[in-house]
Amino acid sequence: MPNTSSLSSSSPILLVDDEPDIVLALRDLLEADGHQIDVASTGITALECVKNHSHGVVILDVKLPDMDGLLVLEMMTKAVPGLPVIILSSYTTLDSVTGPLEEQGAFAYLHKPINRSEIRTTVRQALKAHILAKKMERAHHALMESEIRFQAVFQTATDAIVLADHTGRIMSWNKSAESMFGYTAEEMFGKPLTLIMPARYREAHTEGMKRLQATGEARVIGKTIALHGLRKSGQEFPIELSLNSWTTGAQPSYAGFIRDISSREPKEENA
């Protein structure tokens, strides 16, 4: 007997069939493997079940007393995207009439009379697919929540934050950078960092990027240095720059944290 212990605790299986003998046979077979079984004998009841309860797999007969089973399939896949639906039918030419059922959202198509081994194997595969889809969905939600938290911190930071790729082109910058330099994020996307540097710094920056790519030698990463920035208006102003790097793929990326220190400069006293 296949080992189903890792799947038996998953969401119930919904059987949609109005033939008592088929329902009894499938229920006995699947409950023996440890699955919880819900039953619906009509399309309307089946749709209410999947909307109001969580199911891991649906086994759906195409011939129901109130609705075309293929319509039920269509409505189910719209109501619960990703729900594996196994079509069960006594029709042997259904594909030639309706087209490939997989294109209509079915996970698999099995013929009556039921083949016990085939049913068990297909249900096991469908449950595994459903569990994997749920894990991917949770991972996606976690990633989205992480991105939301990052954006909240990124956009509300007092310092300007500039993210650049390994070539020194800007990938993103926050609202403080917009206020500090006078450029919008849209204006700066893909632009070189040299755009916000006075001309006297640009050659050293270019040489430093070349050296970093060729040798990996970084002279300013991890340090805070005093420089000058260049606003869109052409005005220079004193800044403190902290530069960090990280690598998520083949090439590194960089984050610059910039603080306007104009207020720290000594003011000229009246003569």
C-alpha positions in Angstrom: 0.0 0.0 0.0 1.4 3.5 -0.9 2.5 5.6 2.0 -0.1 8.4 2.3 0.5 9.4 5.9 2.1 12.7 4.9 -1.0 13.6 2.8 -3.8 12.2 4.9 -3.8 15.2 7.3 -4.4 17.6 4.4 -7.7 19.2 3.4 -10.6 16.9 2.8 -11.4 15.4 -0.6 -14.7 16.3 -2.1 -16.6 13.6 -4.1 -19.1 15.0 -6.5 -21.3 12.2 -7.9 -24.9 11.2 -7.7 -24.3 7.4 -8.0 -24.4 5.9 -4.5 -22.4 2.8 -5.5 -19.6 5.0 -7.0 -19.6 7.3 -3.9 -19.5 4.3 -1.5 -16.6 2.6 -3.4 -14.5 5.8 -3.6 -15.2 6.7 0.0 -14.2 3.3 1.3 -11.1 3.3 -0.9 -9.9 6.8 0.1 -10.8 6.6 3.7 -8.8 3.4 4.0 -5.8 5.6 3.0 -6.6 8.0 5.8 -8.3 10.8 3.8 -11.3 12.7 5.1 -14.2 12.6 2.5 -17.0 15.1 1.8 -19.8 14.3 -0.6 -22.0 16.4 -2.9 -24.5 14.8 -5.3 -25.3 18.0 -7.3 -23.3 20.7 -9.0 -24.9 23.5 -6.9 -24.0 21.7 -3.7 -20.5 21.1 -4.9 -19.9 24.7 -5.7 -21.2 25.8 -2.3 -18.8 23.3 -0.7 -15.7 24.6 -2.4 -16.7 28.2 -1.7 -17.3 27.7 2.0 -14.8 25.0 2.9 -11.2 24.2 2.1 -10.6 21.0 0.0 -7.4 19.5 -1.2 -8.9 17.7 -4.2 -12.2 17.4 -6.0 -13.3 14.2 -7.8 -16.0 15.4 -10.2 -18.4 13.4 -12.3 -19.3 15.1 -15.5 -22.9 13.8 -15.5 -24.8 15.4 -12.7 -28.6 15.7 -12.2 -28.7 19.5 -12.1 -25.7 20.8 -14.1 -23.2 19.9 -16.7 -20.1 18.7 -14.9 -17.8 20.7 -17.2 -19.7 23.9 -16.3 -19.1 23.0 -12.6 -15.5 22.5 -13.4 -15.3 25.9 -15.0 -17.0 27.6 -12.1 -14.9 25.8 -9.5 -11.6 26.7 -11.1 -12.7 30.4 -11.1 -14.0 30.3 -7.5 -10.9 28.5 -6.2 -7.9 28.9 -8.5 -5.4 26.1 -8.2 -7.8 23.6 -6.7 -7.0 20.2 -8.3 -10.1 18.8 -9.9 -10.1 15.2 -11.2 -12.8 14.5 -13.8 -14.5 11.1 -13.5 -16.7 10.0 -16.4 -18.1 7.0 -18.2 -17.7 8.8 -21.5 -14.7 7.5 -23.4 -14.7 10.2 -26.1 -15.1 13.2 -23.9 -11.8 14.8 -25.0 -12.7 14.6 -28.6 -16.0 16.5 -27.9 -14.8 19.1 -25.4 -11.1 19.4 -26.2 -8.3 18.6 -23.7 -9.7 18.8 -20.2 -6.4 20.1 -18.8 -6.9 23.3 -20.8 -10.3 23.7 -19.0 -8.7 23.5 -15.6 -8.9 19.7 -14.9 -6.0 18.1 -13.1 -6.7 14.7 -14.6 -9.4 12.7 -16.4 -10.3 9.2 -15.3 -12.7 6.8 -16.8 -15.4 4.7 -15.1 -15.6 2.0 -14.0 -13.0 3.1 -11.5 -9.6 1.7 -11.4 -8.6 1.6 -7.7 -4.8 1.9 -8.3 -5.3 4.7 -10.8 -7.6 6.6 -8.5 -5.2 6.3 -5.5 -2.2 7.4 -7.6 -4.0 10.3 -9.2 -5.4 11.5 -5.8 -1.9 11.3 -4.2 -0.4 13.3 -7.1 -3.2 15.9 -6.9 -2.7 16.3 -3.1 1.0 16.8 -3.5 0.4 19.4 -6.2 -2.1 21.2 -4.0 0.2 21.2 -1.0 3.1 22.6 -3.2 0.8 25.3 -4.6 -0.2 26.3 -1.0 3.5 26.5 0.0 4.3 28.6 -3.0 1.3 30.9 -2.2 2.5 31.3 1.4 6.0 32.1 0.2 4.6 34.6 -2.3 2.6 36.3 0.5 5.6 36.3 2.8 7.7 37.9 0.0 5.0 40.5 -0.6 4.8 41.4 3.1 8.6 41.6 3.3 8.6 44.0 0.3 5.8 46.1 1.9 7.9 46.4 5.1 11.0 47.2 3.1 9.2 49.9 1.2 7.8 51.4 4.4 11.3 51.8 5.9 12.9 52.7 2.5 10.4 55.5 1.7 10.1 57.0 5.2 13.9 57.1 6.0 15.2 60.6 6.9 18.4 60.0 4.9 18.4 59.7 1.1 18.8 56.0 0.1 20.1 55.2 -3.4 20.3 51.7 -4.8 22.6 51.0 -7.7 23.6 48.0 -9.8 27.2 46.8 -10.4 27.7 49.3 -13.2 26.8 52.3 -11.0 23.4 52.9 -12.5 20.5 53.8 -10.2 17.9 51.1 -9.6 15.8 52.9 -7.0 15.8 55.9 -4.7 13.6 57.1 -2.0 11.5 60.2 -1.3 14.3 61.8 0.8 16.6 61.4 -2.2 14.0 63.1 -4.4 13.8 66.0 -1.9 17.6 66.2 -1.5 18.6 66.1 -5.1 15.5 67.5 -6.9 15.1 64.5 -9.2 12.1 62.1 -9.1 12.6 58.3 -8.9 11.3 58.0 -12.4 13.8 60.5 -13.7 16.7 58.7 -12.0 16.0 55.1 -12.9 18.8 53.7 -15.0 20.8 56.9 -14.8 24.5 56.9 -13.7 25.4 57.9 -10.2 27.7 60.5 -11.6 24.7 62.6 -12.4 24.5 63.6 -8.7 28.3 64.1 -8.3 30.2 67.3 -8.9 32.4 66.9 -12.0 35.6 66.7 -9.9 34.5 63.4 -8.4 33.4 61.6 -11.5 36.7 60.3 -12.8 37.7 58.9 -9.4 34.2 57.2 -9.2 34.6 55.7 -12.6 38.0 54.4 -11.9 36.9 53.0 -8.5 34.0 51.1 -10.2 36.4 49.6 -12.7 38.8 48.5 -10.0 36.0 47.0 -7.9 34.8 44.9 -10.9 38.3 43.8 -11.9 39.8 43.1 -8.5 37.0 43.2 -5.9 39.0 45.9 -4.0 36.6 48.3 -2.3 38.1 51.4 -0.6 34.9 53.1 0.6 32.4 50.3 1.1 31.5 50.0 4.8 32.9 53.5 5.6 31.3 56.9 6.0 33.0 59.7 4.0 32.4 63.4 3.6 31.8 64.5 0.0 29.6 66.9 -1.9 26.4 66.2 -3.8 25.0 67.9 -6.9 21.4 68.9 -7.0 19.3 69.1 -10.2 19.6 72.9 -10.0 23.4 72.6 -10.2 23.9 73.6 -6.6 26.6 71.7 -4.7 26.1 70.8 -1.0 28.1 68.8 1.6 27.0 65.3 2.3 28.0 62.2 4.4 27.9 59.0 2.3 27.8 55.5 3.7 28.1 52.8 1.1 27.2 49.1 1.4 27.0 46.2 -1.0 25.2 42.9 -1.3 25.0 40.1 -3.8 21.9 38.1 -4.8 23.0 37.0 -8.2 26.1 37.0 -10.3 26.8 40.7 -9.7 26.8 42.9 -6.6 24.5 45.8 -6.0 25.1 48.8 -3.9 23.2 51.0 -1.4 24.2 54.5 -0.6 22.9 56.3 2.5 23.3 60.0 2.1 22.9 62.7 4.7 22.8 66.5 3.9 25.2 68.1 6.4 24.9 71.6 5.2 23.7 72.7 8.7 27.0 71.5 10.2 29.1 73.9 8.1 30.4 76.9 10.1 28.5 80.0 9.1 30.4 83.1 8.3 30.2 85.7 11.0 29.2 89.3 10.2 32.2 91.5 10.0 
